[in-house]
Structures are given as C-alpha cells and as structure tokens.
Amino acid sequence: MNALTSRQRKVVYALGILVLLVPIIYLGAPLSSRVQPGVRSEVSGGVLARMRHEYELGESTLGDIDPTSAAANLVLLGLRGLAATVLHQNAIVQQERKEWGKLKTTVESILKLQPHYVEVWKFQGWNLAFNVSREWDRVDDRFYWVKEGLKFLKKGSQRNRTSTALLHNTGDFTGRKIGTADESHFFRRFFISDPDKKFGGGADPAINPEGKDNYLVARDFFLAANELDEIYPITGMTRDIFRKSPVQALFDYAFAVSREGKFEEAEQAWADAYREWTEVFGREIFEGPDGVTFMYNSTPEDLQVMAEENRVSLDVQRRVWDHRVKMINYNFWKLLSQCERDPVTVAARKAIYEGKQAYAEGEISDSEDQDGLHISPAQEKFEEGMAKTAEMFERYPDVASMDEKILDALVAVIYWQEINKHNGREPSGDHPLADFVDEHGRYHSQAMTEFLREVR
C-alpha cells in the first residue's frame, strides 16, 4: 500500500466503499410499498426491512403516539418503558373516572409502545371484558365491552404470531367469558345474533365471521394454538392440559346445547367429543417424568409396548400412565361422554327441559274432570325427568358426584316442590331423588339461587 501514490490509494478506498455499499443496501434498504386499487400491495426493500415487516418487529407505530402527551416526550428521550408505565397509570385513572373513550385510546397507545409484550395484551383484554363491562347496566352494553376485550386479544394474537399462549388464551376467553358469565344466556345469543343493528341481526364479523357457537369458535382458536405448539412449544402450563383444550371445548358445547334443549345437536356433539377424547387426544403421545412416554387411551398391550420402547419396567410405565390419567380425570370424561349419549340420560334431560318450558308457560295447575284429578303438564314432566335422572345415577354412580349433575337434579326437585305448593300440596319426601337430595343438602342454597335465576 505504501508503494501506491496518494491518488491510487483514494481510488482503492472509493472502490472499497462502493463494494461495501452493495451488501448494506441489499440488507438494510428501507421498506417501501406500492398500492394499486383492487390489487394487493407489493412490499419491497432490504432483507432486514422485509423480515421486520414479515415478523412485525418494526417500530413504525411509535409515530402514532399522541405527540402532545407526556408519553411521547418520554419516547423521544428513549424512555419507552417509563412511557408505557405512565400510560398504564393513565388507563387506571380513566377507568376509575369512567372515561371510556379516553381509556380505549390510551390502551391503543400502550400497544403501539409494547406490541410484542404478550402480558399487556392478556391483561388489557381481560380488563376490558371483565372489569369495564361490569360497569354498565344494560346487557348489550356489557356485551359491547366483552367484544372489545375479545377483539383486543385477537389483534394481539395476530401481532404476536409466535405466541402460542396468547392464541390459546383467546380461545379460553371466547369460551369461558361468553359461555359461563352470569349473562351467558344473552351473551351466547348475542355472539351469533348481535344486538347492534348495523350487523343486521347477524354476528359481529370481527369476532365471529362464520356465525358459529362461541364454544366452536373457541375450539378453532385451540386447534390453531395446538398447530402452533408444534413449531413454538407452549411454556408455563402442563402440555397435556393445553393439548386437550379443543376437545374440552366440544364438551362445553355439548353441555350448553343440552341445557338449551337442542337435543339432536347435543347428541352429535357428545359423540364427536367421545371420539376425539378417545381416538385423537387419547392416542397422542405425551412425556411423563424421566422422559417416559405414554398415551392416555392405552390398553394393557399398549402399556407393554411403550414400556419396552421406554426401556422401563411395566410397573414404572403403568405408574406414570396412571398418575397422569388421574391428573386430568381422563376416565371420568370418557365415562361422562358415554353417559350423556345414553338414551336414559337423553330422556331425563328432555323431560326436565320440557317441564321447565311448561312451567314458564304457566302450565302448573292441576285439572279435574269426570275421570278425576290430573296433575299439571309441568309436574308430569318433572316427575318423569326425576325418575330418569335417578335411573341414570344408578347406571353411572361416578357421574352423580359431578357438581353440574347435582345442581341439575336439585333444581328439578325445587321446580317439582314449587308446583306442588302452587296446587296446595305440601311436597312429600317420597320421590325418586329423595335420598339424593338428603345426601347433597349443602348444595341446596346454590340450587335455589339457580332456580330463582331461571324463573326471573
């Protein structure tokens, strides 16, 4: 190099700069897009810019923060974490003051600062649906904020496509909040037929584009989460519990439509749930302690084969399998899905449902003619349902310990007792569920609360 003249060295340096500019431009060129009407926009730019766009790791949303806010000043100083904290505090104050418009805007600003902080999405989605919604009196207003929470979580799962937990959380939220809230009777209906007139009596496409039952939409999220689990394994929860969520949503759906009197749908749902519980989830391979693999729906022959594959004794294999089977109540759910498809169970549910319908329509008074006294249609149905329920409990004694089954039976008895009182008779203890009622007296107040909720 020393042999080169000053002019030659400058030429070499210039050529070096030009050579280095080629990979820099290739890798780091800024992103640009071309939008044409009716045509999907084309994105071009350097490799790194395209990757940031593909994985949504860019920081372009920082410019959307209100430039007059204190948070924007902190962002300009490089204090993004502190800015997010300020916005969180603002959101709490706005929620206490019931400044809903400002709260929504603040939450959106938080996400522009922390778009990939999963806990923010989870907390604020839960907050909107559970805390903000209960501040409203009208059920349709509450449903609006429940939807906002769900939309929030959906957006979060779309922005964080590698977050298996957030996708699963969205499914859990869709099933649990819509299906088990105190207003679930309305929420489930609103989920399919939104009260907002702009949707024309259909579902809000932002949360239910296909107009399906909330539990079936939850199942779709769970299935997507299970697919993502194959690429980005779930952390922070037992994998077995995580993987069974799709079929658990089927169980929940079957319960819901059974209680709503949709018996044909319920029969098919229980059959689907049983098949998936035994043939899909039940045959999936999981890993127990010390790397011992197993399947939940294992025959003695399966246990022997897997013991050989795991190079452990049959006793060790059976002990690992038995422990995990008990952990998730695998055999109970298998038995329950068999029970729910039994004609006796179907007849019991149908009779009690028809009894409640007759009660709601005022068909609770006895009648008398030349043939004598005839009990009311409602009482007749409840007595049929109570007898079938008692028969079901004899066939499936393990199912009789389930809280929902206990409450269903006790509520039916309360209806029967109230009908007797209406007709001037003191309810006797001589009925098919008398011993069952005595055994589960601690559930009586809860059953009475459920009865009063139903007859309101």
VOTORVEX-353071 format. One record per residue (C-alpha): residue number from 1; y, z, x; chain; residue in one letter. Coordinates in Angstrom, 1 decimal. Layout:
(node NUM (Y Z X) A a),
...
//
This chain:
(node 1 (0.0 0.0 0.0) A m),
(node 2 (2.3 0.7 2.9) A n),
(node 3 (1.8 -2.9 4.0) A a),
(node 4 (3.4 -4.1 0.8) A l),
(node 5 (7.0 -4.8 0.5) A t),
(node 6 (9.2 -2.9 -1.9) A s),
(node 7 (9.2 -5.9 -4.2) A r),
(node 8 (5.4 -6.2 -4.2) A q),
(node 9 (5.0 -2.5 -5.0) A r),
(node 10 (7.3 -2.9 -8.0) A k),
(node 11 (5.2 -5.8 -9.2) A v),
(node 12 (2.0 -3.8 -8.8) A v),
(node 13 (3.5 -0.8 -10.7) A y),
(node 14 (4.6 -3.1 -13.5) A a),
(node 15 (1.2 -4.7 -13.8) A l),
(node 16 (-0.4 -1.2 -13.9) A g),
(node 17 (1.9 -0.1 -16.7) A i),
(node 18 (1.0 -3.2 -18.7) A l),
(node 19 (-2.7 -2.7 -18.2) A v),
(node 20 (-2.4 1.0 -19.3) A l),
(node 21 (-0.3 0.0 -22.4) A l),
(node 22 (-3.3 -2.1 -23.7) A v),
(node 23 (-5.6 0.9 -24.5) A p),
(node 24 (-2.7 3.1 -25.5) A i),
(node 25 (-1.6 0.5 -28.1) A i),
(node 26 (-5.2 -0.1 -29.2) A y),
(node 27 (-5.9 3.6 -29.6) A l),
(node 28 (-2.5 5.0 -30.7) A g),
(node 29 (-0.7 2.3 -32.7) A a),
(node 30 (0.9 3.9 -35.8) A p),
(node 31 (-0.7 3.3 -39.2) A l),
(node 32 (0.7 0.6 -41.5) A s),
(node 33 (-0.4 -0.7 -44.8) A s),
(node 34 (0.2 -3.9 -46.8) A r),
(node 35 (0.2 -3.6 -50.6) A v),
(node 36 (-0.2 -6.6 -52.9) A q),
(node 37 (-0.2 -6.4 -56.7) A p),
(node 38 (-3.8 -6.3 -58.0) A g),
(node 39 (-5.2 -6.1 -54.5) A v),
(node 40 (-6.4 -3.0 -52.7) A r),
(node 41 (-4.0 -2.1 -49.9) A s),
(node 42 (-5.0 -3.0 -46.4) A e),
(node 43 (-4.6 -0.4 -43.7) A v),
(node 44 (-4.1 -1.3 -40.1) A s),
(node 45 (-3.2 0.4 -36.9) A g),
(node 46 (-4.7 2.0 -33.8) A g),
(node 47 (-8.2 3.5 -33.7) A v),
(node 48 (-6.9 7.1 -33.7) A l),
(node 49 (-4.5 6.4 -36.6) A a),
(node 50 (-7.2 4.8 -38.7) A r),
(node 51 (-9.5 7.7 -38.0) A m),
(node 52 (-6.8 10.2 -39.1) A r),
(node 53 (-6.4 8.2 -42.3) A h),
(node 54 (-10.1 8.0 -42.9) A e),
(node 55 (-10.8 11.7 -42.4) A y),
(node 56 (-7.4 12.7 -43.9) A e),
(node 57 (-6.3 14.6 -40.8) A l),
(node 58 (-2.8 13.3 -40.7) A g),
(node 59 (0.3 15.3 -41.2) A e),
(node 60 (2.3 12.8 -43.3) A s),
(node 61 (2.5 15.3 -46.2) A t),
(node 62 (4.7 17.7 -44.2) A l),
(node 63 (7.7 15.5 -45.1) A g),
(node 64 (7.1 16.2 -48.8) A d),
(node 65 (8.1 19.8 -48.4) A i),
(node 66 (11.4 20.7 -50.2) A d),
(node 67 (14.0 20.1 -47.4) A p),
(node 68 (16.3 22.8 -48.8) A t),
(node 69 (13.6 25.5 -48.8) A s),
(node 70 (13.1 28.3 -46.2) A a),
(node 71 (9.6 26.9 -45.6) A a),
(node 72 (11.0 23.6 -44.5) A a),
(node 73 (13.2 25.3 -41.9) A n),
(node 74 (10.1 27.2 -40.5) A l),
(node 75 (8.1 23.9 -40.4) A v),
(node 76 (10.9 22.4 -38.3) A l),
(node 77 (10.7 25.3 -35.9) A l),
(node 78 (6.9 24.8 -35.6) A g),
(node 79 (6.0 27.9 -37.6) A l),
(node 80 (3.7 26.3 -40.2) A r),
(node 81 (1.5 29.3 -40.7) A g),
(node 82 (4.6 31.5 -41.3) A l),
(node 83 (5.9 28.9 -43.7) A a),
(node 84 (2.7 28.9 -45.7) A a),
(node 85 (2.8 32.7 -45.9) A t),
(node 86 (6.4 32.6 -47.3) A v),
(node 87 (5.2 30.1 -49.9) A l),
(node 88 (2.2 32.3 -50.8) A h),
(node 89 (4.6 35.2 -51.4) A q),
(node 90 (6.9 33.0 -53.5) A n),
(node 91 (3.9 31.9 -55.6) A a),
(node 92 (3.0 35.6 -56.3) A i),
(node 93 (6.6 36.4 -57.4) A v),
(node 94 (6.8 33.2 -59.6) A q),
(node 95 (3.5 34.1 -61.2) A q),
(node 96 (4.8 37.7 -62.0) A e),
(node 97 (8.0 36.2 -63.4) A r),
(node 98 (6.0 33.6 -65.4) A k),
(node 99 (7.9 30.7 -63.8) A e),
(node 100 (5.0 28.3 -64.3) A w),
(node 101 (6.8 25.1 -63.3) A g),
(node 102 (8.0 26.6 -60.0) A k),
(node 103 (4.6 28.1 -59.4) A l),
(node 104 (2.9 24.7 -59.7) A k),
(node 105 (5.4 23.1 -57.3) A t),
(node 106 (5.0 26.0 -54.8) A t),
(node 107 (1.2 25.7 -54.8) A v),
(node 108 (1.5 21.9 -54.2) A e),
(node 109 (3.8 22.7 -51.2) A s),
(node 110 (1.3 25.1 -49.8) A i),
(node 111 (-1.4 22.5 -49.9) A l),
(node 112 (0.8 20.0 -48.1) A k),
(node 113 (1.1 22.5 -45.3) A l),
(node 114 (-2.5 23.5 -45.3) A q),
(node 115 (-4.5 20.6 -46.8) A p),
(node 116 (-7.7 21.5 -44.9) A h),
(node 117 (-7.7 25.2 -45.3) A y),
(node 118 (-10.5 25.5 -47.8) A v),
(node 119 (-9.9 29.1 -48.8) A e),
(node 120 (-6.4 28.1 -50.1) A v),
(node 121 (-8.0 25.6 -52.5) A w),
(node 122 (-10.6 28.0 -53.7) A k),
(node 123 (-8.2 30.9 -54.2) A f),
(node 124 (-5.4 29.0 -56.0) A q),
(node 125 (-7.9 27.1 -58.2) A g),
(node 126 (-9.4 30.4 -59.2) A w),
(node 127 (-5.9 31.9 -59.6) A n),
(node 128 (-4.7 29.2 -62.0) A l),
(node 129 (-7.7 29.2 -64.2) A a),
(node 130 (-8.5 33.0 -64.3) A f),
(node 131 (-5.1 34.7 -63.9) A n),
(node 132 (-2.5 32.3 -65.0) A v),
(node 133 (-4.5 31.1 -68.1) A s),
(node 134 (-4.8 34.6 -69.5) A r),
(node 135 (-1.0 34.9 -69.6) A e),
(node 136 (-1.0 32.6 -72.6) A w),
(node 137 (-1.8 33.4 -76.2) A d),
(node 138 (-2.9 30.0 -77.6) A r),
(node 139 (-6.3 28.9 -76.6) A v),
(node 140 (-5.2 25.3 -76.0) A d),
(node 141 (-2.5 26.6 -73.6) A d),
(node 142 (-5.2 28.7 -71.8) A r),
(node 143 (-7.4 25.6 -71.6) A f),
(node 144 (-4.5 23.6 -70.0) A y),
(node 145 (-4.3 26.1 -67.1) A w),
(node 146 (-8.1 26.2 -66.8) A v),
(node 147 (-7.9 22.4 -66.4) A k),
(node 148 (-5.2 22.8 -63.8) A e),
(node 149 (-7.4 25.1 -61.8) A g),
(node 150 (-10.3 22.6 -62.1) A l),
(node 151 (-8.1 19.6 -61.1) A k),
(node 152 (-6.9 21.7 -58.2) A f),
(node 153 (-10.5 22.2 -56.9) A l),
(node 154 (-11.4 18.6 -57.5) A k),
(node 155 (-8.5 17.5 -55.4) A k),
(node 156 (-9.4 20.0 -52.7) A g),
(node 157 (-13.0 18.7 -52.5) A s),
(node 158 (-11.6 15.1 -52.3) A q),
(node 159 (-9.3 16.1 -49.5) A r),
(node 160 (-12.0 18.0 -47.6) A n),
(node 161 (-14.9 15.7 -47.8) A r),
(node 162 (-17.0 17.6 -45.3) A t),
(node 163 (-16.6 20.9 -47.2) A s),
(node 164 (-20.0 21.4 -48.9) A t),
(node 165 (-19.0 24.9 -50.1) A a),
(node 166 (-15.8 23.6 -51.8) A l),
(node 167 (-17.7 20.9 -53.7) A l),
(node 168 (-20.3 23.5 -54.8) A h),
(node 169 (-17.5 25.8 -55.8) A n),
(node 170 (-16.0 23.1 -58.0) A t),
(node 171 (-19.4 22.8 -59.8) A g),
(node 172 (-19.8 26.5 -60.2) A d),
(node 173 (-16.2 26.7 -61.6) A f),
(node 174 (-16.9 23.9 -64.1) A t),
(node 175 (-20.0 25.6 -65.5) A g),
(node 176 (-19.0 29.2 -65.3) A r),
(node 177 (-15.4 29.2 -66.4) A k),
(node 178 (-15.8 26.7 -69.2) A i),
(node 179 (-19.2 27.9 -70.4) A g),
(node 180 (-19.0 31.7 -70.1) A t),
(node 181 (-15.4 32.7 -70.8) A a),
(node 182 (-14.5 34.7 -73.9) A d),
(node 183 (-13.1 31.4 -75.3) A e),
(node 184 (-16.2 29.4 -74.3) A s),
(node 185 (-16.8 28.3 -77.9) A h),
(node 186 (-13.4 26.5 -77.8) A f),
(node 187 (-13.4 25.5 -74.1) A f),
(node 188 (-16.8 23.7 -74.3) A r),
(node 189 (-15.5 21.7 -77.3) A r),
(node 190 (-12.1 21.1 -75.6) A f),
(node 191 (-13.9 19.9 -72.5) A f),
(node 192 (-15.3 17.0 -74.5) A i),
(node 193 (-12.5 16.6 -77.1) A s),
(node 194 (-9.2 17.7 -75.5) A d),
(node 195 (-6.6 19.2 -77.9) A p),
(node 196 (-3.8 17.3 -76.1) A d),
(node 197 (-3.0 14.4 -78.4) A k),
(node 198 (-2.4 12.0 -75.6) A k),
(node 199 (-6.1 11.8 -74.9) A f),
(node 200 (-6.8 10.5 -78.5) A g),
(node 201 (-9.5 13.1 -79.3) A g),
(node 202 (-11.5 12.3 -76.1) A g),
(node 203 (-11.9 14.2 -72.8) A a),
(node 204 (-9.2 14.5 -70.2) A d),
(node 205 (-10.4 11.8 -67.7) A p),
(node 206 (-9.1 13.8 -64.8) A a),
(node 207 (-11.8 16.4 -65.3) A i),
(node 208 (-14.4 14.7 -67.5) A n),
(node 209 (-14.2 10.9 -67.1) A p),
(node 210 (-17.6 10.3 -68.8) A e),
(node 211 (-17.0 12.8 -71.7) A g),
(node 212 (-20.1 14.9 -70.8) A k),
(node 213 (-21.0 18.5 -71.4) A d),
(node 214 (-19.4 20.9 -68.9) A n),
(node 215 (-22.8 22.0 -67.6) A y),
(node 216 (-23.9 18.5 -67.0) A l),
(node 217 (-20.6 17.8 -65.1) A v),
(node 218 (-21.2 20.9 -63.1) A a),
(node 219 (-24.7 19.6 -62.3) A r),
(node 220 (-23.2 16.4 -61.0) A d),
(node 221 (-21.0 18.4 -58.6) A f),
(node 222 (-24.0 20.4 -57.5) A f),
(node 223 (-26.1 17.3 -56.8) A l),
(node 224 (-23.2 15.8 -54.8) A a),
(node 225 (-23.0 19.1 -52.8) A a),
(node 226 (-26.7 19.0 -52.1) A n),
(node 227 (-26.4 15.5 -50.8) A e),
(node 228 (-23.5 16.6 -48.6) A l),
(node 229 (-25.6 19.5 -47.4) A d),
(node 230 (-27.9 17.1 -45.7) A e),
(node 231 (-25.0 16.0 -43.5) A i),
(node 232 (-22.9 19.2 -43.3) A y),
(node 233 (-25.3 22.1 -43.9) A p),
(node 234 (-24.0 24.9 -46.1) A i),
(node 235 (-22.9 28.1 -44.4) A t),
(node 236 (-22.1 31.5 -45.8) A g),
(node 237 (-24.7 31.6 -48.5) A m),
(node 238 (-28.5 31.6 -48.8) A t),
(node 239 (-29.6 27.9 -48.7) A r),
(node 240 (-32.3 28.5 -51.4) A d),
(node 241 (-29.7 29.8 -53.9) A i),
(node 242 (-27.4 26.9 -53.0) A f),
(node 243 (-30.1 24.2 -53.4) A r),
(node 244 (-31.3 25.5 -56.8) A k),
(node 245 (-27.8 25.1 -58.4) A s),
(node 246 (-28.4 21.6 -60.0) A p),
(node 247 (-31.5 22.9 -61.9) A v),
(node 248 (-29.7 26.1 -62.7) A q),
(node 249 (-27.0 24.1 -64.4) A a),
(node 250 (-29.8 22.5 -66.5) A l),
(node 251 (-31.0 25.9 -67.5) A f),
(node 252 (-27.4 26.9 -68.5) A d),
(node 253 (-27.0 23.6 -70.5) A y),
(node 254 (-30.3 24.2 -72.3) A a),
(node 255 (-29.2 27.8 -73.3) A f),
(node 256 (-25.9 26.6 -74.5) A a),
(node 257 (-27.1 23.7 -76.7) A v),
(node 258 (-29.9 26.0 -78.1) A s),
(node 259 (-27.3 28.5 -79.3) A r),
(node 260 (-25.2 25.7 -80.8) A e),
(node 261 (-28.1 24.5 -82.9) A g),
(node 262 (-28.7 21.3 -81.0) A k),
(node 263 (-32.4 21.8 -81.0) A f),
(node 264 (-33.5 18.3 -80.0) A e),
(node 265 (-31.1 18.2 -77.1) A e),
(node 266 (-32.3 21.8 -76.1) A a),
(node 267 (-36.0 20.8 -76.2) A e),
(node 268 (-35.3 17.9 -73.9) A q),
(node 269 (-33.1 20.0 -71.6) A a),
(node 270 (-35.8 22.7 -71.3) A w),
(node 271 (-38.4 20.0 -70.5) A a),
(node 272 (-36.1 18.5 -67.8) A d),
(node 273 (-35.3 21.9 -66.4) A a),
(node 274 (-39.0 22.8 -66.2) A y),
(node 275 (-39.9 19.5 -64.5) A r),
(node 276 (-37.1 19.8 -61.9) A e),
(node 277 (-37.8 23.5 -61.3) A w),
(node 278 (-41.4 22.9 -60.5) A t),
(node 279 (-41.6 19.3 -59.1) A e),
(node 280 (-38.2 18.9 -57.4) A v),
(node 281 (-36.8 22.3 -56.3) A f),
(node 282 (-40.2 23.9 -56.3) A g),
(node 283 (-41.6 21.3 -53.9) A r),
(node 284 (-38.7 21.3 -51.5) A e),
(node 285 (-39.4 22.8 -48.1) A i),
(node 286 (-37.3 25.9 -47.1) A f),
(node 287 (-37.3 28.0 -44.0) A e),
(node 288 (-38.0 31.7 -44.0) A g),
(node 289 (-38.0 34.4 -41.3) A p),
(node 290 (-39.1 33.4 -37.8) A d),
(node 291 (-39.0 29.7 -38.8) A g),
(node 292 (-41.9 30.0 -41.3) A v),
(node 293 (-41.5 27.1 -43.8) A t),
(node 294 (-42.7 27.3 -47.4) A f),
(node 295 (-42.4 25.7 -50.9) A m),
(node 296 (-41.7 27.8 -53.9) A y),
(node 297 (-44.2 26.0 -56.2) A n),
(node 298 (-47.1 26.5 -53.8) A s),
(node 299 (-50.8 26.5 -54.7) A t),
(node 300 (-53.3 28.6 -52.6) A p),
(node 301 (-54.2 25.3 -50.9) A e),
(node 302 (-50.5 24.6 -50.1) A d),
(node 303 (-50.2 28.1 -48.6) A l),
(node 304 (-53.2 27.5 -46.4) A q),
(node 305 (-52.0 24.1 -45.2) A v),
(node 306 (-48.5 25.4 -44.4) A m),
(node 307 (-49.9 28.4 -42.6) A a),
(node 308 (-51.7 26.0 -40.3) A e),
(node 309 (-48.6 23.9 -39.8) A e),
(node 310 (-46.5 27.0 -39.0) A n),
(node 311 (-49.3 28.4 -36.8) A r),
(node 312 (-49.3 31.8 -38.5) A v),
(node 313 (-52.0 33.7 -40.4) A s),
(node 314 (-52.4 33.1 -44.2) A l),
(node 315 (-51.3 36.7 -44.8) A d),
(node 316 (-48.0 36.0 -43.0) A v),
(node 317 (-47.5 32.8 -44.9) A q),
(node 318 (-48.2 34.4 -48.2) A r),
(node 319 (-45.9 37.4 -47.4) A r),
(node 320 (-42.9 35.1 -46.6) A v),
(node 321 (-43.5 33.0 -49.7) A w),
(node 322 (-43.9 35.9 -52.0) A d),
(node 323 (-40.8 37.6 -50.8) A h),
(node 324 (-38.6 34.5 -51.4) A r),
(node 325 (-40.3 33.8 -54.8) A v),
(node 326 (-39.3 37.3 -55.9) A k),
(node 327 (-35.8 37.0 -54.4) A m),
(node 328 (-34.8 34.1 -56.7) A i),
(node 329 (-37.1 35.1 -59.7) A n),
(node 330 (-38.8 31.8 -59.3) A y),
(node 331 (-41.8 32.7 -61.5) A n),
(node 332 (-39.6 34.2 -64.2) A f),
(node 333 (-37.5 31.0 -64.6) A w),
(node 334 (-40.7 29.0 -64.7) A k),
(node 335 (-42.1 31.2 -67.4) A l),
(node 336 (-38.8 31.1 -69.3) A l),
(node 337 (-38.7 27.4 -69.4) A s),
(node 338 (-42.3 27.4 -70.7) A q),
(node 339 (-41.3 30.0 -73.3) A c),
(node 340 (-38.3 28.0 -74.6) A e),
(node 341 (-40.4 24.9 -75.2) A r),
(node 342 (-43.0 26.9 -77.2) A d),
(node 343 (-42.9 25.9 -80.9) A p),
(node 344 (-42.7 29.7 -81.8) A v),
(node 345 (-39.6 30.1 -79.8) A t),
(node 346 (-38.0 26.9 -81.2) A v),
(node 347 (-38.8 28.1 -84.7) A a),
(node 348 (-37.3 31.6 -84.0) A a),
(node 349 (-34.1 30.1 -82.7) A r),
(node 350 (-33.8 27.6 -85.5) A k),
(node 351 (-34.3 30.2 -88.2) A a),
(node 352 (-31.8 32.6 -86.8) A i),
(node 353 (-29.2 29.8 -86.3) A y),
(node 354 (-29.7 28.7 -89.9) A e),
(node 355 (-29.4 32.4 -91.0) A g),
(node 356 (-26.0 32.6 -89.2) A k),
(node 357 (-24.9 29.4 -90.8) A q),
(node 358 (-25.8 30.7 -94.3) A a),
(node 359 (-24.0 34.0 -93.5) A y),
(node 360 (-20.9 32.1 -92.5) A a),
(node 361 (-21.0 30.1 -95.8) A e),
(node 362 (-21.3 33.3 -97.9) A g),
(node 363 (-24.9 32.8 -98.9) A e),
(node 364 (-25.7 36.5 -98.5) A i),
(node 365 (-26.0 37.7 -102.2) A s),
(node 366 (-29.4 38.3 -103.9) A d),
(node 367 (-30.0 36.4 -107.1) A s),
(node 368 (-32.1 37.2 -110.1) A e),
(node 369 (-33.8 35.1 -112.8) A d),
(node 370 (-36.8 35.2 -115.1) A q),
(node 371 (-39.1 35.2 -112.1) A d),
(node 372 (-37.4 38.3 -110.7) A g),
(node 373 (-35.2 39.2 -107.8) A l),
(node 374 (-34.7 36.7 -105.0) A h),
(node 375 (-33.3 37.7 -101.6) A i),
(node 376 (-30.4 35.7 -100.3) A s),
(node 377 (-30.9 32.5 -98.2) A p),
(node 378 (-29.3 34.2 -95.2) A a),
(node 379 (-31.7 37.2 -95.4) A q),
(node 380 (-34.7 35.0 -95.8) A e),
(node 381 (-33.8 33.0 -92.7) A k),
(node 382 (-33.2 36.1 -90.6) A f),
(node 383 (-36.4 37.7 -91.6) A e),
(node 384 (-38.3 34.5 -90.7) A e),
(node 385 (-36.4 34.4 -87.3) A g),
(node 386 (-37.1 38.1 -86.6) A m),
(node 387 (-40.8 37.6 -87.3) A a),
(node 388 (-41.0 34.6 -85.0) A k),
(node 389 (-39.0 36.5 -82.3) A t),
(node 390 (-41.5 39.3 -82.4) A a),
(node 391 (-44.3 36.8 -82.0) A e),
(node 392 (-42.5 35.2 -79.1) A m),
(node 393 (-42.1 38.6 -77.4) A f),
(node 394 (-45.9 39.3 -77.8) A e),
(node 395 (-46.7 35.9 -76.1) A r),
(node 396 (-44.1 36.3 -73.3) A y),
(node 397 (-43.6 40.0 -72.7) A p),
(node 398 (-41.8 39.4 -69.4) A d),
(node 399 (-39.1 37.3 -71.2) A v),
(node 400 (-38.4 40.3 -73.6) A a),
(node 401 (-36.7 42.1 -70.7) A s),
(node 402 (-34.0 39.4 -70.3) A m),
(node 403 (-30.5 40.5 -71.4) A d),
(node 404 (-29.8 37.4 -73.4) A e),
(node 405 (-33.1 37.7 -75.3) A k),
(node 406 (-32.4 41.3 -76.0) A i),
(node 407 (-28.9 40.6 -77.3) A l),
(node 408 (-30.1 37.7 -79.4) A d),
(node 409 (-32.7 39.8 -81.1) A a),
(node 410 (-30.4 42.8 -81.7) A l),
(node 411 (-27.6 40.6 -83.1) A v),
(node 412 (-30.1 39.1 -85.6) A a),
(node 413 (-31.1 42.6 -86.7) A v),
(node 414 (-27.5 43.5 -87.2) A i),
(node 415 (-26.9 40.5 -89.4) A y),
(node 416 (-30.0 41.4 -91.4) A w),
(node 417 (-28.8 45.0 -91.8) A q),
(node 418 (-25.3 43.9 -92.9) A e),
(node 419 (-26.8 41.6 -95.6) A i),
(node 420 (-28.9 44.5 -96.9) A n),
(node 421 (-25.8 46.7 -97.1) A k),
(node 422 (-23.9 44.0 -98.9) A h),
(node 423 (-26.7 43.9 -101.6) A n),
(node 424 (-26.6 47.7 -102.0) A g),
(node 425 (-29.8 48.4 -100.0) A r),
(node 426 (-30.0 50.9 -97.1) A e),
(node 427 (-31.6 48.9 -94.3) A p),
(node 428 (-35.1 50.3 -93.5) A s),
(node 429 (-36.7 50.5 -90.1) A g),
(node 430 (-39.6 48.5 -91.5) A d),
(node 431 (-39.1 45.1 -89.9) A h),
(node 432 (-40.9 43.1 -87.1) A p),
(node 433 (-38.4 44.2 -84.4) A l),
(node 434 (-38.1 47.9 -85.3) A a),
(node 435 (-39.9 49.1 -82.1) A d),
(node 436 (-37.9 46.6 -80.0) A f),
(node 437 (-34.6 48.0 -81.4) A v),
(node 438 (-35.6 51.6 -80.7) A d),
(node 439 (-36.6 50.6 -77.1) A e),
(node 440 (-33.3 48.9 -76.4) A h),
(node 441 (-30.8 51.2 -78.1) A g),
(node 442 (-28.5 51.2 -75.0) A r),
(node 443 (-27.7 47.5 -75.9) A y),
(node 444 (-26.6 48.3 -79.5) A h),
(node 445 (-22.8 48.6 -78.8) A s),
(node 446 (-22.9 45.3 -76.9) A q),
(node 447 (-24.8 43.6 -79.6) A a),
(node 448 (-22.3 44.9 -82.2) A m),
(node 449 (-19.5 43.5 -80.2) A t),
(node 450 (-21.2 40.1 -80.1) A e),
(node 451 (-21.8 40.3 -83.9) A f),
(node 452 (-18.2 41.0 -84.6) A l),
(node 453 (-17.1 38.2 -82.3) A r),
(node 454 (-19.3 35.7 -84.1) A e),
(node 455 (-18.2 36.7 -87.6) A v),
(node 456 (-14.5 36.7 -86.8) A r),
//
